[in-house]
Amino acid sequence: MIGIIGIIVGLALLVYLAYKGYSIVWVAPLSALVVALFGFGLNGKALLDSYLNSYMASLAGFAKGYFPLFFLGAVFGKMMETTGAAQAVAALLARLFGAKRALLAVVLSAGILVYGGVSLFVAAFAVYPLAIPLYREANLPRRLIPGAYCLGAFTFVMTAIPGSPSLNNIISAKYFGTTLYAAPILGIVSGAILFFGGYYYLLWKQNKLVKAGEHFTEPEVAVEAIDEKELPGAFVSVLPLVVVIVALYVFTRVLTFDVTSGTVLALLLACIVTVCCNLGKLKEQLSGADKKVKNFVLRSLNEGGAGAITATLNTAAAVGFGGVVRTIPGFKVLTDYLLGMQASPLISEGITISILAGATGSSSGGLGIALEALAPQYLTLAAKTGLSPETLHRIATVASGGLDSLPHCGGVLTVLAICGMTHKDSYNDIGVVTCVIPIIGLIVITILGSMGVV
């Protein structure tokens, strides 16, 4: 019981410090130390071992397994940004939908870029400058932009739609021995709930604010207008995204590479295609005076690499916390309770992952903690109850995208900063589309999965 109390206190400390904006790199090991103190007392050797071995082994294991994905994903996203391809895709959708459907244009721009392999953080820098003129022309409140972006980037694409190259989808596939296309019916159903539920909520909120007299206000920091004439053409901008989607299918389903290797190869191929599609720009920039700064390939490698290290370490730090939790005697009591619930294992899985994702403020971090500790037990339970690993995969992935977007979530903080908004301005909308509606979607597919739907 003391160990269980320690886990709860450690999680509470992790949530509080992360919410206050402190770096997870030191918050996670500090919270893990609190858990270890409750579990092992003042046993100096055990406390030191919990950090040097349990914590660091889990951190290093996650970094080893996923850094290539973080790195190539970040580099590809930066290439799409620095060549203007990401902005060109967003501009294309903005032209197609126009100011009258500004909300839909933002949601789909974010969703298409992320489904095509662009980091959700990078995509925000491409979508926001295009959203401003649309919302200005439609005279819509600017505080609606973060919710629309998060709906497109953080929900149906990240967790539900089969074939997504998101880290959440990859982690679940790795632990359950499935593919990125696992449980397509459950994925499509949950994706539809997340998309349509979020879209119609935001549309309702938009109409409500307009009727109340709210209108567009210029941001404090002026957004530089994008000259679409300087952007690359639609074909060369969309092609790398299509390459990621097609290559993922070929590598993982036709050539039967494992999910991690297939995704790495797909992203690498997309980077090569992006360079080939922009050779003219590369030659222009190489002839400039400051080659290292202007060369988009070197810039993408430098900035993408730096961003990948930070993202990997932040997520791995959260997973390291889980590594310490697993060593505490009380953890077995807790897992026995969760696994022994008189209900479908899918309910236990959904609850556990949702709580851990919320505690860490990271969908991939919470998912990694839960599956590292419990995936074998869930697979065993599923085999006994006739559930498929594919069902476990989709429930786990959708569950990871619910409570992860609580106010302390790093992704939420980043999007609000990019859009120049505060939690007071926009978090209510973000919370509904990324927490409330995904939980509803999770409940629906848990019921369907328990009935044998895959």
Secondary structure, 3 states (H helix, E strand, C coil): CHHHHHHHHHHHHHHHHHHCCCCHHHHHHHHHHHHHHHHHCCCHHHHHHHHHHHHHHHHHHHHHHHHHHHHHHHHHHHHHHHCCHHHHHHHHHHHHHCHHHHHHHHHHHHHHHHHCCCCHHHHHHHHHHHHHHHHHHHCCCHHHHHHHHHHHHHCHHHHHCCCCCCHHHHHHHHHHCCCCCCCHHHHHHHHHHHHHHHHHHHHHHHHHHHHCCCCCCCCCCCCCCCCHHHCCCHHHHHHHHHHHHHHHHHHHHHCCCCHHHHHHHHHHHHHHHHHHHCHHHHHHHHCCCCHHHHCHHHHHHHHHHHHHHHHHHHHHHHHHHHHHHCCCHHHHHHHHHHHCCCCCHHHHHHHHHHHHHHHHCCHHHHHHHHHHHHHHHHHHHHHHHCCCHHHHHHHHHHHHCCHHHCCCCHHHHHHHHHHCCCHHHHHHHHHHHHHHHHHHHHHHHHHHHHCCCC
